[in-house]
Amino acid sequence: MSNAIKTQVLAPVADILSQLVMADGVDDKIPVDMVDQVPAIMTASRIFQEVALAMRFRPEDEDLKASTTAAMKHVDEGIENIKQATRDNSRSKLIGGVFIILESTRSALGIYDELEIRRIVATGKLATQTAATMLTCQIMLELEIAAKMCAEAHLSFVRMATSHAPEILDAEVREQLLAALEIIKTCSTLTISAARTNCEHPSTDARHAADSVAGRLAAAVKSAIDAIQTNPGINTKFKQAGELWLLMDDIGSRLMAMLRAVHDTDKTGLIANTKKYAEEAMMLLKRADEIALACQDPYLAAKLKKDADLLRMVIPEVVKTLQDVAKGTVPEIALEYKVQEAMQVVASVMQSIGDALDSEIARGIDHIHALTAKLNQAVADGDLALFEATAKELEEATRAVVEKARLKAEQCSDPVKRQKLLDAAKAVETMSGHAISSGRAALAHPTPTSKAHFAAAVANFQSTLDTLENAVNESVPLGDLLASLQQQTQQLASMPRLSAWPTCCAPRQSTTLVTRPTAHSCSVLPTNSKRKWRP
């Protein structure tokens, strides 16, 4: 379902939005060659509304109705904005309307993915049940009916799961799903054949053969369901977070370049930097939405989503203000206000991303402590199976925490704190393996010495976890963005202009950047931040 929405809605709308932002010219008129694209936007929006309406009224999806209704409402708002933009021949209004439709549709994909996963899992469970029922049939007619149902259920499950596979970002999980589906294709036929043999010539061996192949089939279905239900790409999404710190710097540098272009009356530079700003801010929004979905803390996820929504509102406002300044219809001080506002919102989004990252690290460390306790218990009880299962889970949990800690280190401009965090992450990675290998040795040769070595390894591992947690808490996520912004805007204000912009840009009496309270202003920026701004 989400693939269809991406193809029929997101792709054409995103392409049109890109053309609108990239179109040449500083006036606010819709480019002539873009007027014919408006019907395509409306068509794509209607497709989304039809699909969303069908989903919203499915009785089994009661809990998804509110989210779908909200998405549909935003698309309606975007359509009205587009109609008004067409009447007013306003490119900025058209950009705003298209942007609302694009982002509302993108956020709705999470709803459809959730629905799609539920249906696939339900189909897989039904397939397993039909196979179990088929094995109990003792009359050939009943068996043939059950066999047909079994084959159809497994075929449907394989088809739906194969369609969903491209949505899984984690390559290892995706391969697990595809491998399980191949086994299902083979074992489904073998199970039906074995059930027929057992029904026609019942015997202990025949029943054992049927149970054996049915067991393989059920295990493959379970493996496929596990892969589908795994939060796809959560670590991949957090890996992408590392790119966001550079992206934030790029957006800030782009906003400063816009100010320079205005002061230098560089229209070409203003147009080019406006385009790049819109592109980079949209990329930041996309990543923020992905991380909000991956974050398991509902409060932090909601806060990040709220901050991202504020940025969605600011992007077209900045573009419109820049165009107005270039035309001379508003004074330059309006641009400085709007740039400061945009910087506040960008910084708030990045702060929320950092908070989400911190939350995931803390949650991961708690999980590792719990797994370590299970590891201790497995060694104490001499339970090798429990130890190996726990060790595998511990390795995965440690790897995830270490990856996120290294991302956190990318935010820290203090070289001492950054290195401390990287060293702590490396120590956790090393001591995790040491604790596991010591535990295996203690299980293989349960002597007082081996158990003492294992206890010491576990204690050292837990100590490195505490060190990592402290290092994460001490690292600083963001720099003094607003202070840097104010300093640079004051420097720009004092620069001599090459010539004057037309009409109403009157000289200002003060070059001090005035902070005004706005709906988008954010007061949660850290005051002790040391991250340096790259102009």
Secondary structure, 3 states (H helix, E strand, C coil): CHHHHHHHHHHHHHHHHHHHHHCCCCCCCCCHHHHCCHHHHHHHHHHHHHHHHHHHCCHHHHHHHHHHHHHHHHHHHHHHHHHHHHHHCCHHHHHHHHHHHHHHHHHHHHHHHHHHHHHHHHHHHHHHHHHHHHHCCCCHHHHHHHHHHHHHHHHHHHHHHHHHHHHCCCHHHHHHHHHHHHHHHHHHHHHHHHHHHHHHCCCHHHHHHHHHHHHHHHHHHHHHHHHHHCCCCHHHHHHHHHHHHHHHHHHHHHHHHHHHHHHCCCHHHHHHHHHHHHHHHHHHHHHHHHHHHHCCCHHHHHHHHHHHHHHHHHHHHHHHHHHHHHHCCCCHHHHHHHHHHHHHHHHHHHHHHHHHHHHHHHHHHHHHHHHHHHHHHHHHHCCHHHHHHHHHHHHHHHHHHHHHHHHHHHHCCCHHHHHHHHHHHHHHHHHHHHHHHHHHHHHHCCCHHHHHHHHHHHHHHHHHHHHHHHHHHHCCCCECHHHHHHHHHHHHHCCCCCCCCCCCCCCCCCCCCCCCCCCCCCCCCCCCCCECCCC
